[in-house]
Structures are given as C-alpha cells and as structure tokens.
Amino acid sequence: MSVPLIIASDCENEIHLLVGTWNLSICMKRIKSIYECGGTPIVVQVGGEKELKQLTQLSYETGLHIIDRDFKISDLTSLGRPIVAKVVDRVFVNLPMTQSPLAREIYELCVKMRIPVNTLQRPEYSTFHMISTYSDPKGSGLQIGVTTNGQGCILANRIKREIVSSLPANISEVVTNMGRIRSQIINEDQKELLEAHYEQTAELAVVENNWYGLNDEGWESHKLNKLVEEFHMTERQQKLRRTRWLSQLIEYYPLAKLADVDVNSLNSSSAEGASATNRSAESAANTSDVVDPINNKGNELTTATDNLTSDRREKKGSMSLVGSGPGSVSMLTLGALNEIKTADLILADKLVPQSVLDLVPGNTEVFIARKFPGNAERAQNELLERGLEALQQGKKVVRLKQGDPYIFGRGGEEYLFFKDHGYEPQVLPGLSSALASTVVAKIPATQRDVADQILICTGTGKKGALPAIPEFVSTRTTVFLMALHRAETLVQALLDQDWDANLPAAIIERASCKDQRITRTLLKYVPQVIEEIGSQPPGLLVLGKAVTALLPQETIQFSDARKYYVEQGFDGTNIEISSLADIIT
C-alpha cells in the first residue's frame, strides 16, 4: 500500500468548484475552508430551495458564487481563472449515491485534465482527500493535520484533539516568536553574507530561504550537528552561527520556553546565553532588588539581600553529578529523581529530554547549557561558573546529564573543577545511552557466536579532533557516541583501517523517547543514509554483527537499491511518578 503525500497547498486566488450539495453541512464547511485559505468557492447543482437559501446567506461572508443549475462538463474549463485558461483549480463532488455515474465521469475528466478532485465518501473517485485539521485561532500560522487514510474520520479527529491538548498553553507565542527570530536572522545574517559573496543572486537566494533548520520540510537536518571547530570558524560559519544555534534551540529546548527566547540570546556576546530558566520566587526577588550605584537607591532592600546572602553562606552548598539515563522517565534512577526534586538549581545539558525536565518542581531554577556548534567550550565554562556561584550562595546544585556522567559526559572534568573549589560532588550513575540504546534497539551487545566484547568510543575528540581509530574485530560490538555529525569522515577513516564495508550498522536516535528512530544499514552506506533521512539528535552509531542478530533476514538484506531499514517509536514502560510510592511499598 502506497502512502499518500501530505502537503500544505497555497490556494490564494484559486477557484474551487463544488458540484452538488447532497451533504449540506460538509458543503458549507468546504466553502468556509476555501474562503479562509484565500480561494474563491463556486457551487453548482444546488439540491433545492432550502439549500439555496442557506448558501445565499453564507455567500455574504465567504464570497461564494452560486450557479443555480445542473452541472455541465464545460464548467471544468470555463469557470476558472484566465491565467490557467479558465480551468478550475480544484473540484469537490458532493452528490448522492444515485448519481454515481456522474461522479465517476467528473472524476475521469478531472484526471485527464490533471484537476485535483475529491468525491465525498468515494475514495475511488478522488485524487485527494481532506484531513482533520487544527488551525491556531490566534493566527500564529500553526496548523496540525491528521489522517487515517480512510480508516475513520472520527478517529482522526480524536487523534488530532489528543495531539493539540498535549501542546503547551503558549504554543501560539512559541510559533510566533520563532518565526519573528527566523525572519530577523535571515535579514541580518544571511542577506549580508549572500550580498558579500553572490552579489546579484543574493536577493534570489534570500527569497528561497534554504537555510539550516528553517524550513518545515526538506531542510538539511543531517547538518544540524555538523562539526564546527570553535576556534577555527570560517567567515561563512561565523555568519551562519546564529542560524545553527536557532536550529538547535528549536530541536532541544523545552517547547514552552521557546516563546521567551530573543535574538540577543543567540549572540555570543550575551553573558547569560540562550537559557531556559524557571526563576524561583527567591531568585526573582534577588534579581529585582537592584541598587543604583550612582544614586545609592534601595539601601533597605540591599540590607535585606545582604542578610539573606550571609545566611546562605553559613550553610555550605552541595553539589551532585547526576545521570538521567537515555531519555525515558522509566529509565531514571530513584536517586536521580530525589536529586531533581530537592535541588535549588539544576544545570542541565540540552540533551536532557523534556519528559525528565518536566519532573523539576516549578520553583526550582533550571539552567540549560547552550552547547551549540562553535560554542561548546564557552558554554561549558559558563555552566561551571553558574554552578560555582550558586554553591557559594549555599544552594544545592544538581548537574543533570544525559546517560551516565562518566561515559563521555565530561563528568570527571566537572568533578575535579568543583572539588578544586571546595565542593566535592556526589556522583549518581545513570543508564548510559551507549548500552541502553542497544537494548531498546533489539541489539544484544554481547551474544555467544555473535559478539564477545563491547567497545564504546567517541566520534569527536577534544576541540573536534577525530579520535584514534580502533582496530577491526569481527566479534566486537562498537558504539560511537557524538559521531553522526561527522559520519562521512569517520566511516572513511574506519574503511581506511580495513573495517568491513558490509558490517551491519545501526543509527539510533532519541533512544527510549517516544520519537525514537532506529535505522539499520551497512557501514559503507552510513553517510548516504544520514544525508537522506536527516538527523534527529541525540543519536549514536552501533557497528557489529549484533546489530542484526535478532531480526528476520528479509528485513536486513541491504543493497544499492535498498540501503536501509527504519523502525520508529518506543513501546517501553511508561511510569507515572505519582505511583512510585506504591511501587516502592
């Protein structure tokens, strides 16, 4: 069964012909939809006086044209716009079952003339169908469409409602704000760059708007995490830096917090950076009690703040490095949950998923590191300084990391930093994504006669350097973290070291999250596959025979004609945190 192509169609100034009013309710909905999208509806073959009266009333607010006669074949080629030789742009057939021959005739003619046609309740006479759609009433531009492709419109409506209800309350502001920042960045950064390098073609390229992460579909998501050497950026990389940061903000940050981001957050000169922060009442009070250093205003507030600071310093702050696991709340340890619930400040990686951040109490301050391409070292220093400042104020600081703190998480470096400043951290392990991801992907990292050893590597060393390439061992499962953004370079280096080009490979993205994606292929195809399917970070690369050990052979036969096999979604255990007490007892 083929899968229909879902598109957003620009119907501005188009003429849509509606034939028949058998189901008047549907007909009126179609008319309103056509009007709202900028088109002109024309109705022919009205059922009777009652229908005509209601349509006439509707015409006053929708610009509806009513032709009170039977449909003529010539209507298809005489009622349209002059610019398209009077051919109508779209046809909606709404006739009773007794007029099926006419519906079929209209369908066949439309197909011959390449006019999109929809026949009510007759998918065999339709080249397109309407889907259950939500349009943001606040006018942000957000639309959400759901279709079951003929399996039930009531079910599609139910699914749509479930999706919409799960969105944050400020989703309109999120969409509007991201659109505003997107436009500003294009005008300020990309246009300047293009005019400097392409001169006369600059305006055309700006209009086409082909930039990392800025289009709804077809954007080069495989370049989202492309390696940018922080201290050796080209002029083009510097110009596009804010664009890349915006792409990663949209991909990683809590959705509701995107409404508060501004362009200044994307400037490297910003001291605070693009942080998603929930200020506690106490923190808000502290930051609002600002004293004018010239006029010496606010002495009373300053005294109260000084007393509070003094009290905090009497109580020494505490520090913990906590692994939050690969993503699913079901894989969060009880120790990690306790730290999250009792922290004053949480310093989180951008990779910590929303489901885990949702566990943070509303009055707890959260700071998310802005580790974007070209800014990793500066962002790391900013995060450490933020944590040290809070510790000196007597706060409990939790450094929350995805996976395990000591598995390519810079946990050791952070441990030494805070220890050297007098705050020795408590370290709580987490399920490493390097190992948990193989489980959720049905990959037995070790299995007799398949794999007798495991190797965990990084694909990106210090300052972006390619790490030492390990030797090839046919009975080993090798996991590369932080590697997908430079897959082409890494794979070539592996092949140069005599790795088997036909070695099974798995690209595992957002492991244990609801939108988990597992793509199986062969080592030699990995770069091409990533470029074709795009990137859904965080992700990792698993190589070895274990990748296909548990799957039927028919799904893992790869060739130039079939380079990969994709599985989407995670069906793991969902745990309600409120029920943990019952589980423990």
VENHU-V470637 format. One record per residue. N is the residue number from 1. RES is the residue in three letters. PSI is psi in radians with two decimals (none if undefined). D_FIRST is the distance of its C-alpha to the first C-alpha in Angstrom with 2 decimals. Layout:
N;RES;PSI;D_FIRST + N;RES;PSI;D_FIRST
//
This chain:
1;MET;2.18;0.00 + 2;SER;2.70;3.80 + 3;VAL;2.19;6.57 + 4;PRO;2.64;9.49 + 5;LEU;2.12;12.79 + 6;ILE;2.19;15.45 + 7;ILE;2.82;18.91 + 8;ALA;2.01;22.47 + 9;SER;2.30;23.89 + 10;ASP;1.94;27.64 + 11;CYS;0.25;28.82 + 12;GLU;2.20;32.52 + 13;ASN;0.08;34.53 + 14;GLU;2.78;31.57 + 15;ILE;2.11;32.02 + 16;HIS;2.23;29.42 + 17;LEU;2.19;29.94 + 18;LEU;2.10;29.40 + 19;VAL;1.94;29.73 + 20;GLY;2.73;31.07 + 21;THR;0.60;32.01 + 22;TRP;-0.87;30.86 + 23;ASN;1.67;29.75 + 24;LEU;-0.63;32.50 + 25;SER;-0.82;31.55 + 26;ILE;-0.71;28.10 + 27;CYS;-0.78;29.83 + 28;MET;-0.62;32.39 + 29;LYS;-0.72;29.91 + 30;ARG;-0.77;28.14 + 31;ILE;-0.81;31.59 + 32;LYS;-0.71;32.59 + 33;SER;-0.75;29.43 + 34;ILE;-0.77;29.97 + 35;TYR;-0.75;33.62 + 36;GLU;-0.47;33.03 + 37;CYS;0.15;30.84 + 38;GLY;0.10;33.60 + 39;GLY;3.05;32.44 + 40;THR;2.05;34.39 + 41;PRO;2.43;33.11 + 42;ILE;2.24;34.32 + 43;VAL;2.32;34.10 + 44;VAL;2.66;34.83 + 45;GLN;1.05;35.29 + 46;VAL;2.45;36.55 + 47;GLY;-0.71;36.66 + 48;GLY;-3.03;40.31 + 49;GLU;-0.69;43.30 + 50;LYS;-0.83;42.01 + 51;GLU;-0.71;38.80 + 52;LEU;-0.71;40.89 + 53;LYS;-0.79;43.29 + 54;GLN;-0.66;40.72 + 55;LEU;-0.61;38.95 + 56;THR;-0.74;42.36 + 57;GLN;-0.70;43.11 + 58;LEU;-0.51;39.81 + 59;SER;-0.48;40.54 + 60;TYR;-0.51;43.50 + 61;GLU;-0.14;41.41 + 62;THR;-0.06;38.25 + 63;GLY;0.36;39.63 + 64;LEU;2.36;37.76 + 65;HIS;2.23;38.80 + 66;ILE;2.22;39.04 + 67;ILE;1.83;39.36 + 68;ASP;1.26;40.75 + 69;ARG;3.06;39.85 + 70;ASP;2.74;37.08 + 71;PHE;2.46;34.22 + 72;LYS;2.51;34.97 + 73;ILE;-0.61;32.62 + 74;SER;-0.27;34.91 + 75;ASP;-0.54;34.05 + 76;LEU;-0.48;30.93 + 77;THR;0.24;33.23 + 78;SER;-0.23;36.42 + 79;LEU;-0.04;35.76 + 80;GLY;-2.97;34.15 + 81;ARG;2.54;35.86 + 82;PRO;-0.59;38.30 + 83;ILE;-0.38;36.77 + 84;VAL;0.57;33.58 + 85;ALA;0.62;35.63 + 86;LYS;0.15;35.42 + 87;VAL;2.30;31.68 + 88;VAL;2.69;30.22 + 89;ASP;-0.45;27.78 + 90;ARG;2.61;25.38 + 91;VAL;2.35;25.25 + 92;PHE;2.07;24.73 + 93;VAL;2.21;25.05 + 94;ASN;1.21;26.61 + 95;LEU;2.69;27.87 + 96;PRO;2.85;28.53 + 97;MET;-0.48;26.65 + 98;THR;-0.27;29.74 + 99;GLN;0.55;29.01 + 100;SER;-0.68;25.50 + 101;PRO;-0.70;26.77 + 102;LEU;-0.71;27.90 + 103;ALA;-0.71;24.68 + 104;ARG;-0.70;22.84 + 105;GLU;-0.76;25.57 + 106;ILE;-0.74;25.35 + 107;TYR;-0.84;21.61 + 108;GLU;-0.67;22.14 + 109;LEU;-0.72;25.11 + 110;CYS;-0.71;23.44 + 111;VAL;-0.76;20.67 + 112;LYS;-0.65;23.54 + 113;MET;0.07;25.47 + 114;ARG;0.68;22.61 + 115;ILE;2.14;23.46 + 116;PRO;2.33;20.82 + 117;VAL;2.44;20.75 + 118;ASN;2.19;19.85 + 119;THR;2.15;20.71 + 120;LEU;2.18;21.62 + 121;GLN;0.35;19.63 + 122;ARG;1.37;17.92 + 123;PRO;-0.45;14.44 + 124;GLU;-0.28;14.37 + 125;TYR;0.51;17.46 + 126;SER;2.46;16.41 + 127;THR;-0.13;15.43 + 128;PHE;2.82;15.79 + 129;HIS;2.73;16.59 + 130;MET;2.52;19.24 + 131;ILE;2.77;18.76 + 132;SER;2.10;21.35 + 133;THR;2.41;23.70 + 134;TYR;2.24;26.85 + 135;SER;2.25;29.42 + 136;ASP;2.07;32.43 + 137;PRO;-0.29;35.40 + 138;LYS;-0.01;37.75 + 139;GLY;0.46;36.24 + 140;SER;-0.33;35.29 + 141;GLY;-0.13;32.16 + 142;LEU;2.23;29.81 + 143;GLN;2.45;26.71 + 144;ILE;2.15;23.98 + 145;GLY;2.46;20.79 + 146;VAL;2.35;18.38 + 147;THR;2.52;15.31 + 148;THR;0.14;13.29 + 149;ASN;0.93;11.01 + 150;GLY;0.05;12.68 + 151;GLN;-0.02;13.50 + 152;GLY;1.98;17.12 + 153;CYS;-0.52;19.26 + 154;ILE;-0.72;22.08 + 155;LEU;-0.72;20.19 + 156;ALA;-0.72;19.18 + 157;ASN;-0.70;22.89 + 158;ARG;-0.78;23.98 + 159;ILE;-0.71;21.94 + 160;LYS;-0.78;23.35 + 161;ARG;-0.69;26.83 + 162;GLU;-0.72;26.53 + 163;ILE;-0.83;25.61 + 164;VAL;-0.70;28.42 + 165;SER;-0.37;30.94 + 166;SER;-0.13;30.45 + 167;LEU;2.64;31.49 + 168;PRO;2.68;35.18 + 169;ALA;-0.45;37.51 + 170;ASN;0.51;38.41 + 171;ILE;-0.56;34.93 + 172;SER;-0.77;36.16 + 173;GLU;-0.60;39.02 + 174;VAL;-0.87;36.81 + 175;VAL;-0.79;34.59 + 176;THR;-0.77;37.69 + 177;ASN;-0.75;39.64 + 178;MET;-0.64;37.04 + 179;GLY;-0.68;36.64 + 180;ARG;-0.80;40.42 + 181;ILE;-0.71;40.87 + 182;ARG;-0.83;38.10 + 183;SER;-0.71;39.90 + 184;GLN;-0.72;43.25 + 185;ILE;-0.75;42.20 + 186;ILE;-0.81;40.76 + 187;ASN;-0.66;43.99 + 188;GLU;-0.71;46.29 + 189;ASP;-1.06;44.75 + 190;GLN;-0.70;42.24 + 191;LYS;-0.72;44.21 + 192;GLU;-0.77;47.37 + 193;LEU;-0.78;45.78 + 194;LEU;-0.73;44.20 + 195;GLU;-0.56;47.40 + 196;ALA;-0.52;49.35 + 197;HIS;-0.45;47.22 + 198;TYR;-0.12;45.47 + 199;GLU;-1.89;47.98 + 200;GLN;-0.43;46.82 + 201;THR;-0.01;43.11 + 202;ALA;-0.86;43.40 + 203;GLU;-0.67;42.67 + 204;LEU;-0.78;39.53 + 205;ALA;-0.61;38.18 + 206;VAL;-0.74;39.07 + 207;VAL;-0.71;37.19 + 208;GLU;-0.51;34.06 + 209;ASN;0.75;34.37 + 210;ASN;1.47;32.58 + 211;TRP;2.75;33.91 + 212;TYR;2.09;32.91 + 213;GLY;0.18;30.98 + 214;LEU;-0.15;31.84 + 215;ASN;2.68;28.61 + 216;ASP;-0.62;25.80 + 217;GLU;2.66;23.19 + 218;GLY;0.02;23.63 + 219;TRP;2.71;26.94 + 220;GLU;1.25;28.18 + 221;SER;-0.34;27.75 + 222;HIS;-0.23;28.37 + 223;LYS;0.05;31.89 + 224;LEU;-0.74;32.43 + 225;ASN;0.38;34.57 + 226;LYS;2.42;35.79 + 227;LEU;2.21;39.23 + 228;VAL;2.03;42.09 + 229;GLU;2.00;45.54 + 230;GLU;-0.67;47.38 + 231;PHE;0.15;50.75 + 232;HIS;0.77;49.72 + 233;MET;2.44;47.41 + 234;THR;2.96;47.30 + 235;GLU;-0.72;48.12 + 236;ARG;-0.75;44.48 + 237;GLN;-0.65;43.47 + 238;GLN;-0.72;46.28 + 239;LYS;-0.61;45.24 + 240;LEU;0.10;41.62 + 241;ARG;-0.80;42.63 + 242;ARG;-0.57;42.30 + 243;THR;-0.77;38.84 + 244;ARG;-0.70;37.72 + 245;TRP;-0.72;39.48 + 246;LEU;-0.73;37.83 + 247;SER;-0.74;34.37 + 248;GLN;-0.58;35.32 + 249;LEU;-0.83;36.95 + 250;ILE;-0.66;33.75 + 251;GLU;-0.67;31.77 + 252;TYR;-0.65;34.35 + 253;TYR;2.70;36.80 + 254;PRO;2.28;36.69 + 255;LEU;-0.79;34.83 + 256;ALA;-0.49;37.71 + 257;LYS;-0.27;40.20 + 258;LEU;-0.32;38.64 + 259;ALA;-0.36;40.38 + 260;ASP;-0.07;43.71 + 261;VAL;2.48;43.14 + 262;ASP;3.02;45.12 + 263;VAL;-0.60;45.59 + 264;ASN;-0.48;48.70 + 265;SER;-0.38;46.63 + 266;LEU;-0.04;45.01 + 267;ASN;2.32;48.40 + 268;SER;-0.31;49.72 + 269;SER;-0.16;53.14 + 270;SER;2.21;52.16 + 271;ALA;-0.62;53.96 + 272;GLU;-0.57;51.61 + 273;GLY;-3.07;48.32 + 274;ALA;1.54;45.00 + 275;SER;2.50;45.41 + 276;ALA;1.91;43.69 + 277;THR;2.29;46.75 + 278;ASN;1.84;47.64 + 279;ARG;2.32;51.39 + 280;SER;2.83;53.38 + 281;ALA;-0.67;56.10 + 282;GLU;-0.75;58.70 + 283;SER;-0.69;57.15 + 284;ALA;-0.68;56.86 + 285;ALA;-0.74;60.52 + 286;ASN;-0.75;61.53 + 287;THR;-0.39;59.75 + 288;SER;-0.32;61.12 + 289;ASP;1.08;64.69 + 290;VAL;2.35;65.24 + 291;VAL;2.30;68.90 + 292;ASP;1.99;70.14 + 293;PRO;-0.31;71.97 + 294;ILE;-0.86;74.28 + 295;ASN;-0.08;75.29 + 296;ASN;0.77;75.07 + 297;LYS;2.71;73.28 + 298;GLY;0.58;71.74 + 299;ASN;-0.68;74.29 + 300;GLU;-0.75;73.82 + 301;LEU;-0.66;70.05 + 302;THR;-0.72;70.66 + 303;THR;-0.76;73.03 + 304;ALA;-0.71;70.53 + 305;THR;-0.72;67.80 + 306;ASP;-0.69;70.23 + 307;ASN;-0.71;71.10 + 308;LEU;-0.76;67.45 + 309;THR;-0.70;66.90 + 310;SER;-0.73;70.04 + 311;ASP;-0.68;68.86 + 312;ARG;-0.68;65.54 + 313;ARG;-0.43;67.33 + 314;GLU;-0.50;69.43 + 315;LYS;1.97;66.21 + 316;LYS;2.39;64.65 + 317;GLY;2.82;60.94 + 318;SER;2.66;58.54 + 319;MET;2.41;55.58 + 320;SER;2.47;52.56 + 321;LEU;2.08;49.73 + 322;VAL;2.24;46.71 + 323;GLY;2.27;43.38 + 324;SER;0.11;40.54 + 325;GLY;-3.04;38.02 + 326;PRO;-0.38;34.58 + 327;GLY;-0.80;33.38 + 328;SER;2.41;32.72 + 329;VAL;-0.50;35.67 + 330;SER;-0.27;35.35 + 331;MET;0.27;36.53 + 332;LEU;2.33;39.54 + 333;THR;2.75;42.89 + 334;LEU;-0.59;45.38 + 335;GLY;-0.74;47.87 + 336;ALA;-0.73;45.60 + 337;LEU;-0.73;44.96 + 338;ASN;-0.73;48.73 + 339;GLU;-0.72;49.39 + 340;ILE;-0.72;46.84 + 341;LYS;-0.33;48.42 + 342;THR;0.16;52.00 + 343;ALA;2.65;51.83 + 344;ASP;-0.62;53.71 + 345;LEU;2.30;51.68 + 346;ILE;2.15;48.32 + 347;LEU;1.90;47.66 + 348;ALA;2.64;43.93 + 349;ASP;2.72;41.73 + 350;LYS;-0.33;38.96 + 351;LEU;-0.25;36.56 + 352;VAL;2.12;37.55 + 353;PRO;2.82;34.57 + 354;GLN;-0.65;34.95 + 355;SER;-0.57;34.63 + 356;VAL;-0.74;37.81 + 357;LEU;-0.49;39.65 + 358;ASP;-0.29;39.06 + 359;LEU;-0.25;41.42 + 360;VAL;2.26;44.29 + 361;PRO;2.63;46.86 + 362;GLY;-0.43;47.16 + 363;ASN;0.22;50.70 + 364;THR;2.33;49.98 + 365;GLU;2.35;49.99 + 366;VAL;2.24;46.94 + 367;PHE;2.14;47.07 + 368;ILE;2.16;43.97 + 369;ALA;2.37;44.78 + 370;ARG;1.08;43.72 + 371;LYS;1.46;42.88 + 372;PHE;2.85;41.01 + 373;PRO;2.24;41.06 + 374;GLY;0.08;44.66 + 375;ASN;0.20;46.12 + 376;ALA;-0.84;45.72 + 377;GLU;-0.77;49.41 + 378;ARG;-0.70;50.76 + 379;ALA;-0.66;48.30 + 380;GLN;-0.77;49.30 + 381;ASN;-0.68;52.97 + 382;GLU;-0.73;52.37 + 383;LEU;-0.75;50.73 + 384;LEU;-0.71;53.59 + 385;GLU;-0.66;56.18 + 386;ARG;-0.75;54.53 + 387;GLY;-0.74;54.60 + 388;LEU;-0.70;58.20 + 389;GLU;-0.76;59.36 + 390;ALA;-0.68;57.94 + 391;LEU;-0.70;59.56 + 392;GLN;-0.33;62.87 + 393;GLN;0.09;62.53 + 394;GLY;0.29;62.27 + 395;LYS;2.77;58.58 + 396;LYS;2.04;56.14 + 397;VAL;2.28;53.59 + 398;VAL;2.09;50.26 + 399;ARG;1.84;48.46 + 400;LEU;2.14;44.85 + 401;LYS;2.61;42.66 + 402;GLN;2.56;39.13 + 403;GLY;-2.31;39.05 + 404;ASP;2.41;42.57 + 405;PRO;-0.52;45.50 + 406;TYR;0.06;46.75 + 407;ILE;1.60;43.56 + 408;PHE;0.70;43.43 + 409;GLY;0.17;44.17 + 410;ARG;0.37;47.68 + 411;GLY;-0.69;48.97 + 412;GLY;-0.74;51.99 + 413;GLU;-0.75;53.02 + 414;GLU;-0.64;52.80 + 415;TYR;-0.85;54.70 + 416;LEU;-0.65;57.54 + 417;PHE;-0.90;57.60 + 418;PHE;-0.60;58.13 + 419;LYS;-0.74;60.44 + 420;ASP;-0.39;62.59 + 421;HIS;0.23;62.96 + 422;GLY;0.20;64.14 + 423;TYR;1.59;60.98 + 424;GLU;2.08;59.65 + 425;PRO;2.60;56.07 + 426;GLN;2.35;54.76 + 427;VAL;2.15;51.56 + 428;LEU;2.10;48.80 + 429;PRO;2.76;46.10 + 430;GLY;2.84;42.40 + 431;LEU;2.05;39.40 + 432;SER;2.37;38.77 + 433;SER;-0.44;35.28 + 434;ALA;-0.53;35.94 + 435;LEU;-0.68;35.89 + 436;ALA;-0.60;33.96 + 437;SER;-0.60;30.91 + 438;THR;-0.59;30.75 + 439;VAL;-0.86;30.79 + 440;VAL;-0.30;27.94 + 441;ALA;0.19;25.93 + 442;LYS;0.78;26.63 + 443;ILE;1.89;29.07 + 444;PRO;1.82;32.35 + 445;ALA;-0.58;34.72 + 446;THR;2.44;37.13 + 447;GLN;2.37;36.54 + 448;ARG;2.40;38.82 + 449;ASP;0.08;38.15 + 450;VAL;-1.02;35.60 + 451;ALA;2.24;37.39 + 452;ASP;0.17;40.98 + 453;GLN;2.78;41.47 + 454;ILE;2.46;39.96 + 455;LEU;2.23;40.84 + 456;ILE;2.14;40.15 + 457;CYS;2.89;40.74 + 458;THR;2.58;40.55 + 459;GLY;-0.14;38.99 + 460;THR;1.97;41.50 + 461;GLY;-2.90;45.20 + 462;LYS;2.36;48.06 + 463;LYS;0.53;47.97 + 464;GLY;0.11;44.62 + 465;ALA;2.57;45.93 + 466;LEU;2.23;43.70 + 467;PRO;2.96;44.82 + 468;ALA;2.31;46.22 + 469;ILE;2.17;43.52 + 470;PRO;2.74;43.69 + 471;GLU;2.73;43.98 + 472;PHE;2.23;41.03 + 473;VAL;2.07;41.11 + 474;SER;-0.41;38.44 + 475;THR;0.45;38.85 + 476;ARG;2.52;38.60 + 477;THR;2.12;35.93 + 478;THR;2.26;36.58 + 479;VAL;2.17;35.52 + 480;PHE;2.03;36.04 + 481;LEU;2.73;36.45 + 482;MET;0.87;36.68 + 483;ALA;-0.36;35.20 + 484;LEU;-0.49;31.88 + 485;HIS;-0.25;33.72 + 486;ARG;0.67;35.48 + 487;ALA;-0.71;32.97 + 488;GLU;-0.79;33.80 + 489;THR;-0.77;37.52 + 490;LEU;-0.83;37.14 + 491;VAL;-0.73;34.85 + 492;GLN;-0.69;37.21 + 493;ALA;-0.66;40.15 + 494;LEU;-0.78;38.59 + 495;LEU;-0.60;37.92 + 496;ASP;-0.41;41.50 + 497;GLN;0.39;42.68 + 498;ASP;0.52;41.04 + 499;TRP;2.61;38.05 + 500;ASP;2.07;35.40 + 501;ALA;-0.45;32.81 + 502;ASN;0.32;30.21 + 503;LEU;2.30;31.03 + 504;PRO;2.47;28.06 + 505;ALA;2.56;27.76 + 506;ALA;2.25;26.24 + 507;ILE;1.93;26.22 + 508;ILE;2.09;26.65 + 509;GLU;2.44;26.79 + 510;ARG;0.87;28.13 + 511;ALA;2.31;28.56 + 512;SER;-0.01;28.79 + 513;CYS;2.86;27.96 + 514;LYS;-0.56;25.16 + 515;ASP;0.51;23.41 + 516;GLN;2.48;23.93 + 517;ARG;2.27;21.86 + 518;ILE;2.13;22.17 + 519;THR;2.05;21.27 + 520;ARG;2.47;22.25 + 521;THR;-2.80;23.30 + 522;LEU;2.70;26.51 + 523;LEU;-0.76;29.76 + 524;LYS;-0.37;29.84 + 525;TYR;-0.16;26.51 + 526;VAL;-0.90;27.37 + 527;PRO;-0.74;28.82 + 528;GLN;-0.69;26.01 + 529;VAL;-0.78;23.36 + 530;ILE;-0.71;25.43 + 531;GLU;-0.58;25.81 + 532;GLU;-0.77;22.11 + 533;ILE;-0.23;20.93 + 534;GLY;-3.03;24.20 + 535;SER;2.40;26.46 + 536;GLN;1.27;26.46 + 537;PRO;2.72;30.01 + 538;PRO;2.64;31.68 + 539;GLY;2.92;30.23 + 540;LEU;2.95;31.55 + 541;LEU;2.23;30.97 + 542;VAL;2.27;31.23 + 543;LEU;2.43;32.07 + 544;GLY;2.88;32.70 + 545;LYS;-0.40;31.49 + 546;ALA;-0.37;31.10 + 547;VAL;-0.60;27.99 + 548;THR;0.19;25.91 + 549;ALA;-0.52;28.32 + 550;LEU;0.09;26.38 + 551;LEU;2.62;22.84 + 552;PRO;2.52;21.36 + 553;GLN;-0.57;21.90 + 554;GLU;-0.38;18.39 + 555;THR;-0.18;17.45 + 556;ILE;0.40;20.62 + 557;GLN;1.81;20.81 + 558;PHE;2.62;21.24 + 559;SER;-3.13;22.17 + 560;ASP;-0.46;22.63 + 561;ALA;-0.41;19.09 + 562;ARG;1.60;17.66 + 563;LYS;-0.29;20.31 + 564;TYR;2.91;19.11 + 565;TYR;2.23;17.08 + 566;VAL;2.41;16.98 + 567;GLU;2.34;17.52 + 568;GLN;2.60;18.36 + 569;GLY;2.72;20.66 + 570;PHE;2.19;23.75 + 571;ASP;0.48;24.28 + 572;GLY;-3.09;28.01 + 573;THR;2.29;30.96 + 574;ASN;2.16;31.75 + 575;ILE;2.22;35.51 + 576;GLU;2.16;37.43 + 577;ILE;-0.57;40.57 + 578;SER;-0.34;42.61 + 579;SER;-0.02;42.02 + 580;LEU;-0.64;43.37 + 581;ALA;-0.70;46.88 + 582;ASP;-0.66;45.81 + 583;ILE;-0.76;44.08 + 584;ILE;-0.71;47.24 + 585;THR;none;49.58
//
